[in-house]
Amino acid sequence: MNIYEFLPIRLLVEAAYSAVTSISSFLEPLTGGFSAALAVIVLTVLVRAVLIPVGVSQVRAGITRKRLGPKISELQTKYKKQPELMQQKLMDLYKEENASPFAGCLPVLAQMPVLMAVYGLFINSTIGGHANDLLGHTIFGLPLSTSFVKLFSTGELTGTAITVYLVLVVLIAVVAGFSRHLLTPPAPETPAAPAPTRNGSDAPQTPDLSGVMKTLSFMPFLTAIFALFVPLAAALYLATTTTWTLCERLVLGRVLGANEPQPDTNSRVAD
């Protein structure tokens, strides 16, 4: 089954198609053949602007993790030999602070439908029952529907294609490096939940998110590789949204005081 025939996704792609074609028509008198590519970039910026509240939640989640770090480390040390009690104490700590260990994952998940829609715009020959006019648009002579891997496999890789993809991949990788160095806070590792005991204890467990957070910190680098496999239009989206993320986090971090010293939380935790 074609996932783009699933009604919610089909409607999302049709909405994205209307948006991109409308923006492209508006820009065409000024930008000519670059209008569709620029329309994808403009759409990305508009979507990310709408998702600014999600970015705010991510920055605040980072501040919370930084502030709770000493308490979490203390609990891990204090209850090292009592893993079930430690899990309960960690859950209580998150609850007291009205925080969620999953908050930092939200921005990544929120963008997935948009990326899926942009990808669908340049792989489907028909959208909404009519021919997909976007498939005929190019940038520097490269179809927005093609990919680096496709060009390489068909022997159609040109100097122009190599240059365009090199710029995109290097841009994503450089931005990823800055993001990881400047924006990724050290997060205390949360031990994995122990295996259930024979007494059938069903106390809530704190999920082990250390691996998840480490993986998310490398996502921008994986994005650079992913950009080689998707249509060029989707690669433009990835480069734009990655750059936006860095700029947004820098601005929000300054506005919300993410780099300011956090209140001392080294007081002993309650037994």
Secondary structure, 3 states (H helix, E strand, C coil): CCHHHCHHHHHHHHHHHHHHHHHHHHHHHHHHHHHHHHHHHHHHHHHHHHCHHHHHHHHHHHHHHHHHHHHHHHHHHHCCCCHHHHHHHHHHHHHHCCCCCCHHHHHHHHHHHHHHHHHHHCCCCEECCEECHHHHCEECCEECCCCHHHHHHCCCCCHHHHHHHHHHHHHHHHHHHHHHHHHCCCCCCCCCCCCCCCCCCCCCCCCCCHHHHHHHHCHHHHHHHHCCCCCHHHHHHHHHHHHHHHHHHHHHHHHHCCCCCCCCCCCCCCC
